[in-house]
Amino acid sequence: MSERPRRPRREPGSGGGRSVGGRESGAPGLERSGRDGPGRGGSGRDPGRDGPRRGGSSPRDPAARAPEGMALRLARPRPRLRLMGVLLTLVLLACTVRLLQVQAVNADTFVQKAAVNRYITVPLAAERGTMTARDGTPLATTVDAYDITADPYLFTPDQTDVPDAPAQAAALLAPILGKDEQRMTEKLSREDTRYVVLARKRSPQVWRQIEDLKGALADKEASGNAANVLAGVYSEEHAKRVYPNDKLAASVLGFVNAAGKGGGGLEAKLNKQLRGEDGKITYTQSGGRQVPTAGEEEKSPVQGEDVELTLHRDIQWAAQRAIREQVRESEADSGSVVVQDTATGELLGVANAPTFDPNKVGQAERDTLGNAALQDAFEPGSTSKVMSMAAVLEEDAATPRTRVTVPNRLPRADRSFADDIDHPTWQLTLNGVLAKSSNIGTILATEQLGRTQNQANKVLHSYLRAFGLGRETGLNFPGETPGLLAAPADWSGSQQYTIPFGQGLSMTAVQAASVYSTVANGGVRLAPSLVRGSTGPDGEFTAADEPAERRVISERTSDTLARMLESVVASDEGTGTVARIPGYRVAGKTGTANRVDPETGEYKGYTASFAGFAPADKPQVTVYCAVQNPRKGSYFGSEVCGPVFKEVMEFSLKALQIPPTGDEAKPLPVFAEQDSEDGSG
C-alpha cells in the first residue's frame, strides 16, 4: 500500500495558474486523489534532490521529525519573569525591613554592640609630682612605666574563632611579663569582668615587645594565616615611682603601693597633692591597632605638684649613717636621730635604723616600713628633766645656784628612789642636779612647785603639755602617736615622783627634739615641719603655711636653761662631756631610762638618749638621738648616744656653714661649795 502523495505546493513564478489536475491550485478544499503517482503530471520532485521547502523545516530540525499530528511549542517567558520579579521583591523587602530595624528601631542597641570592639578607652595617668630636698635634689621621682591590661571578652571563642585563645595568649605573654602562665590564663578567661591587670609597672621596653608581637599576629591574621590572640591586650601608661637615693629618708618619704597610691610616709600624707588628676583617651581600633583616620577623644591628665621638703640631703645622710652604725655596734633593737632648725622648726634630718629601700618595698620587713621617730613612743628618761627644770625656774621656785641636798636614797610613796649610781649625800646646786642628772635632786626641786604634792603635779603637768607631750607634733604624719601623758589626777603614788625625771610618761624622738628646740628658740615652740612648699603644673611655687607657735617659757628662763645645759657638756662634773665639739659651745643632756617591752608591757632593757643644741650662745641646730635596748657594751645615754650626737651635730654645723662660737663656755657651778651663793634645798 503506497502512501498518498502530498499535494505539491505551487512554487512562486511557475507557469500557468492551474494545477496538474486542471484545477486552480489556490481553490480551497480541493485535494488530488492519492492515485496520482510521481510520473503523472504532478510536481514529481525527487526528495533527494529537492532542498528545503520554502517556509518549511529542515530535515534536521526536531520539529520536522515530530510525529504527524503533534505540535511542539516553546514555553512562554512571561510567567518566569513574573516569578523572578516576586522573588526579587521579597528579598528587597526583607533587606529594607532589616535596615529599618538596625538604623531606626534598634539603632542604639546595635551601636553599642558595634562599639564593643571598635572603641577603646584608655586612662591616661597623671605624672606623680617629685619630692626634693631643700636644695632641689630629687628624693622621689617618676619614670615611664606601663600596666599591661586585657579585656577577657575579646578572648572568647566568639570574638577570636579560637577555642583556647586565653591559653595561647598566656603562653606568649608569660615569658615577657615574668608571670605564671596558668594564673594569666585564668585572668584572661574570666567572664565577670572586661578589665584585668596582667602586670603592673613594666618598662617601656616590655610594652614595645608586646606591641611588636601584636603587630606580627595582626599581619598574619590579615593574610589569613593565623588569629591575633593578643588583640585584646592593652597598656595603661603609669609613672613608676623611683627613689634615686635608695634608703635615704625612706621612713620620711614612705612608698607608693601597686595601685599607684601613697602607702606610707609623705607619699600617703601628700598623695592627693602629688598624684594630680588622671585623664583618658578614647580611640577606634581594629585588630588590636588604633585606626589613625578615625579620630580620638582625649582628656589630658593634670600633673601632680612637686613638693620641696625641709630635709637637708647631706645631713640626712650623716644622721642615717651614724645611727645605723651605732645600732649595729650596740646590737640594739632600733634607733632614731632627729635634726631640727631651732629658728624655723624645720626638720633637717629624720633618720631611723633599721629602715627599708622604697624601691624594693616588697622585700622589706614589715616592722621597718614605718617612721619610728614619729610612731614609736618610749619613756625618755633624764632628757625630759629639762622640762622639770623649766617649770621650777619659770615658777621662781629656785635658781640655778640654789643648794639642793641630795641623799643616796629618797623614800617617797611606796618605794625608795635612787640615782643611777650610789653616792654619798651631795650638796649640789640646781644646775648641778641637771649636770649630774640626779633623779633625787629633780624630785626635790619639783616638789617646790606647789604647797601640796597635788598642786605641784598640776603645775608640772601644765608645763609638760605646753612643751608638746601627750599631743601630736603638728606634722599630721601618718601613724604618728601623741605619746602618753596621763592627767595629774590619774598619776599613781609612784608616778608623781617618776614623771619629773622621765619615767611614767612617753614621747617620740621628734617630740623630744621639739622640746630642746623650744628652749633654744627663746622659749617659743614652733611646730615641726617637713614641707617648705610646692610647685604646681603652672610652675608657680607656693610656700607652706607658717608653723604654729606658742610661748612656753620666758626668754629669761630659756637663756638660763641654755647655760645649765651647757654645763652638762662643758663641766668636767657633767655627764655629757663626750659631746664637746672644738670651737663650738654645746648645750646637751644625757638620758637613760628603763624600757617598756612592747610585747610584754613590762620593763626590759634600756633606752639610751642624748639631746642638745649648738651653738649654745646662739642656737641654730638641735640634735636628738635615741637607741632602744642596746645589748652590747654600755647602755648609758652618754656612751651610746653621746658619740652619735657629736658626729651628727659636728657634721650639721659644717654643712650649714655655721661659724665657730669664738667665746669659751663658762659653766655654772655644780656643787654648792663651788659657789659663794647659798640657797635653800
ZAMARGU-4260 file (C-alpha; in steps of 0.2 Angstrom, whole numbers, plus 5000, padded with zeros to 4 digits):
<rodrens>
0) 5000/5000/5000 | 5008/5016/4994 | 5007/5032/5003 | 4996/5046/4997 | 5007/5058/4989
5) 5006/5076/4996 | 4999/5089/4986 | 5013/5099/4978 | 5015/5117/4983 | 5014/5129/4969
10) 5031/5137/4968 | 5031/5155/4965 | 5035/5160/4947 | 5030/5144/4940 | 5020/5144/4924
15) 5001/5143/4922 | 4988/5146/4935 | 4981/5129/4937 | 4987/5113/4945 | 4991/5097/4936
20) 4974/5091/4938 | 4967/5106/4928 | 4960/5115/4944 | 4967/5131/4951 | 4979/5127/4964
25) 4973/5140/4975 | 4955/5133/4976 | 4951/5129/4994 | 4946/5112/5000 | 4952/5103/4984
30) 4964/5089/4986 | 4970/5077/4972 | 4967/5059/4974 | 4982/5049/4980 | 4981/5039/4964
35) 4992/5051/4956 | 5010/5045/4956 | 5026/5053/4953 | 5025/5051/4935 | 5009/5058/4931
40) 5008/5077/4929 | 5012/5081/4946 | 5027/5090/4953 | 5036/5074/4955 | 5051/5081/4963
45) 5065/5069/4969 | 5066/5072/4988 | 5084/5068/4987 | 5087/5082/4976 | 5075/5095/4982
50) 5081/5107/4995 | 5071/5113/5010 | 5054/5119/5006 | 5052/5137/5007 | 5044/5141/5024
55) 5046/5123/5030 | 5058/5115/5042 | 5075/5107/5039 | 5075/5088/5040 | 5087/5090/5054
60) 5075/5101/5064 | 5067/5091/5078 | 5050/5099/5073 | 5052/5091/5056 | 5055/5074/5064
65) 5040/5075/5076 | 5026/5063/5073 | 5012/5069/5062 | 4998/5076/5071 | 5009/5083/5086
70) 5013/5102/5088 | 5030/5107/5098 | 5028/5124/5107 | 5041/5134/5116 | 5037/5139/5135
75) 5030/5156/5137 | 5043/5168/5146 | 5031/5180/5155 | 5027/5168/5170 | 5045/5166/5173
80) 5048/5184/5173 | 5034/5187/5185 | 5041/5174/5197 | 5058/5182/5197 | 5051/5198/5200
85) 5041/5192/5215 | 5057/5184/5222 | 5067/5200/5220 | 5054/5210/5228 | 5053/5199/5243
90) 5072/5200/5245 | 5072/5219/5244 | 5058/5220/5256 | 5067/5209/5269 | 5083/5220/5267
95) 5073/5235/5269 | 5064/5229/5285 | 5081/5223/5292 | 5089/5240/5288 | 5074/5249/5297
100) 5077/5238/5312 | 5095/5241/5313 | 5095/5260/5309 | 5079/5265/5317 | 5070/5253/5329
105) 5086/5246/5337 | 5099/5258/5332 | 5106/5261/5350 | 5107/5243/5353 | 5117/5240/5338
110) 5128/5255/5340 | 5133/5248/5357 | 5136/5231/5350 | 5147/5239/5336 | 5157/5249/5349
115) 5161/5234/5359 | 5176/5230/5349 | 5178/5246/5340 | 5181/5259/5353 | 5194/5258/5367
120) 5195/5270/5382 | 5212/5270/5390 | 5216/5280/5406 | 5230/5292/5405 | 5239/5293/5422
125) 5244/5309/5428 | 5263/5310/5432 | 5266/5310/5450 | 5275/5325/5457 | 5293/5325/5463
130) 5299/5326/5481 | 5315/5335/5483 | 5327/5340/5497 | 5328/5358/5502 | 5342/5361/5489
135) 5331/5353/5474 | 5340/5336/5474 | 5326/5323/5469 | 5322/5311/5483 | 5307/5303/5475
140) 5303/5305/5456 | 5295/5296/5442 | 5299/5286/5426 | 5288/5280/5412 | 5280/5263/5415
145) 5265/5253/5409 | 5252/5242/5417 | 5248/5228/5405 | 5229/5225/5404 | 5217/5215/5394
150) 5198/5213/5390 | 5193/5195/5393 | 5178/5197/5382 | 5190/5199/5367 | 5197/5182/5371
155) 5181/5172/5370 | 5179/5160/5355 | 5165/5171/5348 | 5177/5185/5346 | 5193/5176/5341
160) 5187/5160/5332 | 5200/5151/5343 | 5194/5139/5357 | 5209/5141/5368 | 5214/5160/5365
165) 5217/5163/5383 | 5229/5149/5384 | 5238/5154/5368 | 5239/5172/5374 | 5246/5167/5391
170) 5259/5156/5383 | 5265/5171/5373 | 5264/5184/5387 | 5270/5175/5402 | 5289/5174/5397
175) 5289/5193/5393 | 5280/5198/5409 | 5288/5186/5421 | 5271/5179/5426 | 5264/5162/5429
180) 5256/5156/5413 | 5242/5147/5422 | 5237/5161/5433 | 5237/5173/5417 | 5226/5160/5408
185) 5213/5161/5422 | 5213/5180/5421 | 5210/5180/5403 | 5196/5168/5404 | 5186/5177/5417
190) 5168/5180/5412 | 5163/5193/5426 | 5173/5207/5420 | 5180/5216/5405 | 5196/5223/5413
195) 5210/5213/5421 | 5228/5218/5425 | 5241/5206/5419 | 5256/5215/5426 | 5260/5232/5434
200) 5274/5245/5431 | 5283/5237/5417 | 5296/5246/5407 | 5293/5254/5390 | 5304/5241/5383
205) 5292/5227/5389 | 5277/5235/5381 | 5286/5238/5365 | 5290/5220/5364 | 5272/5216/5366
210) 5267/5229/5353 | 5278/5221/5341 | 5271/5204/5344 | 5253/5210/5342 | 5258/5218/5326
215) 5266/5202/5319 | 5250/5192/5324 | 5239/5206/5316 | 5248/5204/5299 | 5246/5185/5299
220) 5228/5187/5303 | 5226/5199/5288 | 5234/5186/5277 | 5223/5173/5284 | 5237/5163/5291
225) 5233/5164/5310 | 5221/5173/5323 | 5228/5188/5333 | 5225/5181/5350 | 5233/5197/5358
230) 5221/5209/5350 | 5213/5211/5367 | 5229/5216/5376 | 5232/5234/5380 | 5243/5245/5391
235) 5240/5259/5403 | 5254/5272/5405 | 5258/5275/5423 | 5273/5284/5431 | 5284/5272/5441
240) 5290/5279/5457 | 5308/5279/5459 | 5319/5284/5474 | 5336/5289/5467 | 5345/5288/5484
245) 5338/5271/5489 | 5336/5270/5508 | 5340/5289/5511 | 5325/5297/5521 | 5314/5281/5517
250) 5305/5282/5533 | 5300/5300/5529 | 5296/5298/5511 | 5286/5282/5513 | 5282/5272/5497
255) 5269/5270/5483 | 5259/5254/5483 | 5255/5243/5467 | 5239/5254/5464 | 5250/5270/5462
260) 5244/5277/5479 | 5254/5283/5493 | 5256/5268/5505 | 5266/5277/5519 | 5275/5292/5525
265) 5274/5308/5515 | 5268/5298/5499 | 5252/5294/5509 | 5250/5311/5518 | 5253/5321/5502
270) 5245/5308/5490 | 5231/5320/5483 | 5243/5334/5480 | 5257/5323/5472 | 5246/5312/5461
275) 5237/5325/5451 | 5222/5321/5441 | 5221/5307/5428 | 5215/5309/5410 | 5208/5297/5397
280) 5209/5294/5378 | 5195/5285/5368 | 5200/5279/5350 | 5194/5267/5337 | 5204/5251/5335
285) 5204/5236/5323 | 5213/5220/5326 | 5221/5227/5341 | 5228/5243/5332 | 5222/5261/5333
290) 5214/5267/5317 | 5223/5283/5314 | 5210/5291/5302 | 5195/5288/5314 | 5200/5302/5326
295) 5200/5301/5345 | 5194/5310/5361 | 5207/5314/5374 | 5206/5322/5391 | 5223/5327/5396
300) 5230/5322/5413 | 5235/5336/5426 | 5252/5333/5433 | 5254/5332/5452 | 5263/5345/5461
305) 5282/5345/5465 | 5285/5346/5484 | 5301/5353/5492 | 5305/5346/5509 | 5314/5353/5523
310) 5326/5339/5523 | 5345/5343/5520 | 5351/5329/5510 | 5369/5328/5517 | 5363/5330/5535
315) 5350/5316/5532 | 5364/5305/5525 | 5375/5309/5540 | 5362/5306/5553 | 5357/5289/5544
320) 5374/5283/5544 | 5378/5287/5562 | 5363/5279/5569 | 5364/5264/5558 | 5382/5261/5564
325) 5378/5263/5582 | 5363/5251/5582 | 5374/5238/5573 | 5388/5240/5586 | 5377/5240/5601
330) 5366/5226/5594 | 5351/5237/5598 | 5333/5234/5593 | 5332/5251/5584 | 5337/5269/5585
335) 5332/5286/5579 | 5341/5303/5576 | 5332/5320/5573 | 5340/5336/5567 | 5330/5352/5568
340) 5332/5370/5564 | 5329/5379/5580 | 5323/5395/5572 | 5311/5389/5560 | 5306/5372/5567
345) 5310/5363/5550 | 5317/5346/5551 | 5333/5344/5543 | 5335/5326/5546 | 5324/5311/5552
350) 5334/5295/5552 | 5329/5278/5558 | 5338/5261/5559 | 5334/5249/5553 | 5325/5256/5538
355) 5320/5250/5521 | 5323/5253/5502 | 5306/5260/5495 | 5312/5254/5478 | 5310/5236/5484
360) 5296/5238/5497 | 5290/5221/5493 | 5306/5214/5501 | 5306/5225/5516 | 5302/5218/5534
365) 5285/5225/5540 | 5292/5232/5556 | 5304/5243/5546 | 5291/5252/5535 | 5286/5265/5547
370) 5294/5280/5555 | 5300/5276/5572 | 5304/5294/5576 | 5286/5298/5575 | 5277/5282/5578
375) 5286/5274/5592 | 5284/5282/5610 | 5295/5277/5624 | 5300/5284/5641 | 5313/5297/5638
380) 5322/5296/5655 | 5333/5311/5660 | 5332/5321/5644 | 5315/5326/5650 | 5322/5334/5666
385) 5324/5350/5656 | 5305/5352/5656 | 5305/5350/5675 | 5319/5362/5677 | 5310/5374/5666
390) 5295/5373/5677 | 5305/5376/5693 | 5314/5391/5685 | 5298/5399/5677 | 5288/5397/5693
395) 5303/5405/5703 | 5304/5390/5714 | 5323/5390/5713 | 5338/5397/5704 | 5352/5388/5695
400) 5363/5391/5711 | 5350/5386/5723 | 5358/5372/5735 | 5350/5355/5734 | 5354/5342/5747
405) 5354/5325/5738 | 5354/5309/5749 | 5359/5292/5742 | 5341/5287/5744 | 5324/5296/5745
410) 5309/5287/5752 | 5293/5293/5743 | 5276/5284/5741 | 5279/5265/5742 | 5297/5265/5737
415) 5314/5272/5739 | 5321/5282/5725 | 5340/5282/5719 | 5351/5289/5706 | 5360/5279/5693
420) 5375/5277/5704 | 5377/5276/5723 | 5385/5291/5731 | 5386/5300/5747 | 5375/5314/5751
425) 5378/5328/5738 | 5377/5346/5741 | 5373/5351/5723 | 5366/5367/5715 | 5350/5366/5705
430) 5362/5367/5690 | 5372/5353/5697 | 5356/5342/5699 | 5354/5344/5680 | 5373/5342/5676
435) 5374/5326/5687 | 5357/5320/5681 | 5351/5317/5699 | 5334/5309/5700 | 5333/5313/5718
440) 5338/5331/5716 | 5324/5333/5702 | 5311/5326/5714 | 5316/5338/5727 | 5316/5353/5715
445) 5299/5349/5708 | 5291/5347/5725 | 5293/5366/5727 | 5281/5369/5713 | 5266/5369/5725
450) 5261/5369/5743 | 5255/5351/5741 | 5261/5337/5730 | 5244/5338/5721 | 5247/5356/5717
455) 5265/5353/5711 | 5259/5339/5700 | 5246/5350/5691 | 5259/5364/5688 | 5272/5351/5681
460) 5258/5343/5670 | 5254/5360/5663 | 5272/5363/5658 | 5274/5346/5650 | 5258/5349/5640
465) 5264/5366/5634 | 5280/5358/5628 | 5270/5346/5617 | 5269/5330/5627 | 5253/5320/5625
470) 5248/5328/5609 | 5254/5326/5591 | 5268/5337/5585 | 5258/5346/5571 | 5265/5336/5557
475) 5250/5326/5554 | 5261/5312/5549 | 5253/5295/5545 | 5253/5284/5560 | 5260/5297/5572
480) 5257/5295/5590 | 5255/5308/5603 | 5264/5298/5616 | 5257/5296/5634 | 5254/5309/5647
485) 5240/5305/5660 | 5231/5318/5669 | 5238/5323/5686 | 5223/5316/5695 | 5227/5299/5687
490) 5245/5299/5692 | 5249/5284/5704 | 5259/5286/5720 | 5275/5282/5712 | 5271/5291/5695
495) 5270/5308/5703 | 5289/5306/5708 | 5295/5297/5692 | 5287/5308/5679 | 5298/5323/5684
500) 5314/5313/5679 | 5306/5305/5663 | 5298/5288/5669 | 5279/5285/5668 | 5276/5296/5653
505) 5281/5293/5635 | 5286/5303/5619 | 5293/5301/5602 | 5310/5307/5596 | 5303/5321/5586
510) 5293/5327/5602 | 5309/5326/5612 | 5319/5336/5599 | 5305/5349/5598 | 5307/5352/5617
515) 5325/5356/5616 | 5322/5367/5600 | 5309/5377/5611 | 5322/5380/5624 | 5334/5385/5610
520) 5321/5397/5602 | 5319/5408/5617 | 5305/5398/5625 | 5294/5399/5609 | 5288/5382/5602
525) 5287/5381/5583 | 5278/5366/5576 | 5290/5354/5567 | 5288/5355/5548 | 5294/5343/5534
530) 5287/5353/5519 | 5294/5370/5513 | 5282/5372/5498 | 5276/5365/5482 | 5276/5369/5463
535) 5260/5367/5453 | 5258/5362/5435 | 5259/5381/5431 | 5277/5382/5438 | 5272/5393/5452
540) 5280/5390/5469 | 5268/5391/5484 | 5277/5392/5501 | 5270/5381/5515 | 5260/5389/5529
545) 5269/5396/5543 | 5271/5384/5558 | 5260/5386/5573 | 5269/5394/5588 | 5266/5397/5606
550) 5276/5403/5620 | 5280/5390/5633 | 5293/5399/5645 | 5300/5416/5645 | 5316/5421/5636
555) 5325/5424/5653 | 5321/5406/5658 | 5326/5399/5641 | 5343/5408/5642 | 5345/5401/5660
560) 5341/5383/5654 | 5353/5385/5639 | 5368/5389/5652 | 5363/5375/5663 | 5363/5363/5648
565) 5379/5370/5643 | 5386/5365/5660 | 5381/5347/5657 | 5393/5346/5642 | 5407/5359/5647
570) 5409/5355/5666 | 5420/5341/5670 | 5407/5336/5683 | 5394/5334/5669 | 5388/5318/5661
575) 5389/5325/5643 | 5407/5329/5641 | 5408/5316/5626 | 5398/5329/5616 | 5410/5343/5616
580) 5414/5350/5599 | 5430/5360/5597 | 5427/5378/5593 | 5408/5377/5597 | 5398/5379/5613
585) 5387/5365/5615 | 5371/5363/5626 | 5365/5345/5630 | 5358/5332/5641 | 5360/5313/5643
590) 5346/5301/5646 | 5345/5283/5652 | 5328/5275/5655 | 5320/5258/5659 | 5312/5252/5643
595) 5295/5245/5642 | 5295/5229/5631 | 5281/5232/5618 | 5277/5213/5618 | 5275/5210/5637
600) 5272/5228/5643 | 5285/5226/5656 | 5301/5234/5659 | 5315/5225/5649 | 5331/5233/5644
605) 5335/5252/5642 | 5333/5267/5631 | 5349/5277/5629 | 5347/5295/5623 | 5356/5312/5621
610) 5348/5329/5616 | 5355/5346/5614 | 5358/5361/5603 | 5373/5372/5597 | 5380/5385/5597
615) 5374/5386/5615 | 5375/5405/5615 | 5366/5407/5598 | 5357/5391/5595 | 5354/5386/5577
620) 5353/5367/5577 | 5345/5354/5588 | 5350/5335/5588 | 5341/5321/5597 | 5347/5303/5597
625) 5338/5288/5605 | 5344/5270/5604 | 5332/5256/5610 | 5338/5241/5620 | 5357/5241/5617
630) 5363/5224/5621 | 5382/5225/5619 | 5393/5237/5629 | 5386/5251/5639 | 5368/5256/5640
635) 5370/5274/5647 | 5365/5288/5635 | 5382/5297/5637 | 5391/5282/5630 | 5378/5275/5617
640) 5371/5291/5610 | 5383/5304/5615 | 5395/5300/5601 | 5381/5300/5589 | 5375/5317/5594
645) 5393/5324/5592 | 5395/5316/5575 | 5379/5322/5568 | 5380/5339/5576 | 5398/5342/5570
650) 5393/5337/5553 | 5377/5348/5553 | 5387/5364/5559 | 5399/5362/5544 | 5386/5358/5531
655) 5376/5373/5536 | 5392/5384/5537 | 5388/5390/5555 | 5404/5398/5561 | 5413/5393/5577
660) 5407/5402/5593 | 5423/5411/5597 | 5419/5413/5616 | 5423/5399/5628 | 5410/5391/5639
665) 5408/5397/5656 | 5399/5383/5666 | 5388/5386/5681 | 5394/5378/5697 | 5389/5360/5700
670) 5392/5358/5719 | 5386/5371/5731 | 5404/5373/5739 | 5409/5379/5721 | 5398/5394/5723
675) 5398/5408/5736 | 5379/5410/5734 | 5369/5400/5746 | 5351/5394/5744 | 5338/5383/5752
680) 5336/5365/5745
</rodrens>
